[in-house]
Amino acid sequence: MKKPSAVYKTVLGFMIALGFFMTIVSLPVTADAATTLPIPAVKVGIDRAKDPGDVAVALEVIALLTILSLAPSILILLTSFTRILIVFHFLRQAIGTQSAPPNQVLVSLALFVTFFIMKPVWQNVYDNALSPYMDKQITYQTAFDRAAVPVKAFMLANTREKDIALFVKISGEGKPRNRDELSLLHLTPAFVISELQTSFIIGFVIYIPFLILDMVVASVLLSMGMMMLPPVMISLPFKLMLFVLVDGWNLVVGSLIKSFSGGG
């Protein structure tokens, strides 16, 4: 017996679906049917606020959603996360392991090290800005101004003056009289490029011992006439042994934490 063709299957499926649809449409519309198959009603509208507090609550909700949507950018750009994660990736490439540790582990470790470094700053923000605002002792504008003080202090302590001067000059605005008058609009990009500069310098320093080890292994293999054997395959176990002997993770993480100047 021959198997049905694809066209036959398609026509048969279409006829079954059409018969099922016609059966549903031909059902009488009764109270029981309406109860069995309810049709929801959706209404969208804007009503007049009965109290000024209703508008304030709505604005607070919108502000909260905006902050939550910007939280990843705030975490990356205003904290130590950028430098730590870039250094971890340089370290993995210098050792030569393609996916060990995996990205999830590196990002998680960078997050927790960031929390450890930023704890004094965030504690200052909570004590002087967030907690009084939640207790309705200060306005949101005052809370924002107070919260910006420790954050700016941390960023200024880890930002090069050359980078700050670059964005102040490009903006065309007047030169601030002191560090307190410096805007976050100028300080944030300056802090980011300073972090990139520092992380690349640390990555270069990390690369040097592993690069020397690669060169030694390549020279030994070349002198032995083993030119077809990849030096990376031979040097990888020695890199791992060297990294373990010097307690590499403790050394790298400890140096990263010490490389940040406090500000909170």
N, C-alpha and C positions, 0 to 999 in steps of 0.2 A: 504493500500500500504506500503510495507516494505521500510525502509530507506536504502540508499546505504551504503555499508560497507566502512571501512577505506581504504581497498585495492582498491576498485572501485574509491574512491575519489582521491587517489594517482595516479592511472593510468590515470584518466581523466585530472588531472592537468598537468601531464607530457606531454600528447598528445597536450594539448592546448599550452604549452610553446614551444614544438617542432615545432608546426605549425607556431607559431609567428616568431620563429627564422628562419625557412625555407623561410617564406615570405620576411623577410628583406634581407636574403642572395640572393634571386632570383631577387631582384630589379636591373634594369640596372644601371650601373655606368655611369651616365651622368654628364654634367656640373652642372645641377640643383641639382642633388643628392649630388654632392660634396659640393655645396653651402649650401644645407640644413643640411648636416651632416659633418661639417668640422673636420678634424683630426689634432690636434695640433702637432707641431714639437718641441721637447725639445732638446736643445744643451747645453752641459756642457763642459767647457774647460778652460784652463789657457793660457792667452795671455801674451806677453812680455810687461812689463811696459814701457810706453813712457816717464815717468817722475819720479824721485825719490819721489816726493810728493804722487804719487799713492800708493807706498808701505807704506809710513808713514800713510796715511789715512786708509789703510787696517789694519795695525797693531793697530791703535787707535780704530778701530771698534772692533777688536778681544779683545783688552784689556777692552773695555767698556762692552762687552758681558760677559767677565770673571768676572768683578766686579759685574755686575747685578746678575749673577748666585750665587755669594758668598755673596750677600747682606744679606740674612737671617742669615747666620752664623756670619757675621760681627756684625749685630745688636744684636744677642744673646750673643756673646762671648766678645765683646769689649765695651759693655755699661752696664747700670744698670738694663737691662731688666730681667736678670736671677734671681737676688735677689728678685725683686718686684713680679714677677709672682709666684715664689715658696712660698713666704710669703702669697700671696693671696689664694693659694690653701690650705696651712696649716690653714688659718683662716676659710675657708669654711668647712674644715673637723672638725675643733675644735667646730664650732657652731653646726654642725650636719646636715646641709642642703645638700642634695645629689647633686642637680643641680641648686641651687639658691645662688648666681648669676650664670648664665650659663658660659661655657668656653669662648664664644665669648665676653661677657661683661668683664670678667677678663682680657683676652688678650688685648682687646682694651684699657681698663683703664691702664694696665701696659705699653702699647705703649705710650700713651699720657703723663704718668708720666715720662717715659724714655726720651721723647722729652723735657720735662720741665727741667729735671736734666742735660741732655747733651747739652742743648742749648749754654751755654758759651763755651764749648769745640768745638762744631761744628761751632760756630761763629768765633772762633779763626782760625779754619782750613780754613774756607772760606776767611777770610780777608788776611791771610798770605800765603796761598798755592793755593787754587782753583782760586780765583779771579785773582792774578797775572799770573797764568798759562793760564787762558782763554784769558787774554790780551796779551799773548805771550811775557811776560816780563821775565819769568824764564822757565827752562826746566822741563820735567816731573820728572826727578830724584830729582831736587831741590824742586819741589812741594811736592813730596812724603816725603822727609826728613823733610820739614817744617810741613807737616800735621801730621807726627808721633810724633812731640814734645808735643802738648797739649794732644793727646790721651795717650801717655806714662805717662804724668804727672798725668792724672786722674787715670789711672790704678795703678800707683805706690802709689798714695795716698790711695787706697782702697785695697791694696794687702799686705799680711803679708810677712815679710822678710823670715820667715821660709819656705814658699811655693816657694819663688823665689830661695832661696838657694838650695832647693830640685832639681829643674830642671837644675840649673847651674851645680850642682854636677853630675847629671845623664848624662848631655850632654858631660862631659869630657873635655870641653873647659876651657880656663883659666878664672880665676875670674876677672870680670870687675873692673876697677879701680874706677869707680864712677857710679852713677845711669844713667847718660846720655849714657854710653856705653852699657847698658843692651839691649839685642836684644828683639824684639817683639816675636821671636820664643820661648824665655824663659818666657817672661812676660805674654803672653796670657794664657797658661794653668795654670800658677800660679794665675793669676787673677780669672780664672774660679773656681778653687777649693777654693779660698778664699771667693768668693761670695757664693758658696754652703755651706761652713762652717758658714758664717755669717747668711745666710737665715735659716739654721737649728736651730741656736741659737735663732733667733727671733721667729721662729715657736714654739720652746719649751716654750718660755716665754708667747706666746699667748695661748698655750694650758692650762696653769696652772689654771687660773680662771674658765674656762669652765669645766676642770676636777674636780675641787673642787665642783662645782655646781652639776655635775653628781653624785659624791659620796654622797653628802648631800641628793639628791633626792632618790638615791638607799637605803640609810639608813632609810629614812622616810618610804618608801614603805615596806621595810623589817620589820620594827617595827610594821607596821599596818597589817602585814600578807598578803600583796598583792604581793606575790612573782611571780605570773604569769604575772603581768603587766610590760611591758618593761620600764625601767627607762628613756630611751632616749625619749620616746613618751611624758613623763611628763616634762622632763627637757628642751626640745626644746623651748617651749614658754617662759620659764624663761631666757634661754640663749638669745633669741631675745630681750626680754625686757631689759636685762642687757646691751646688746650691743648697743641698741638704747639710753638708758639713759646716757651712758658714751660718746655718740657721737663717736661710734667706727670707722667709716670710716674716719672721720676727724683725729682721733687720730692715726690710723694705717698709713694712707697715709702721714700725717705730720711727724711721726716718721721715716718712710722709707726715706723720702727726706732728713731729717736732719742726717740720718745715713751715708750718703755719704759725703766724703771729696772732695772738689773741686780740680781741677787741671787745668782748662782751663783759 
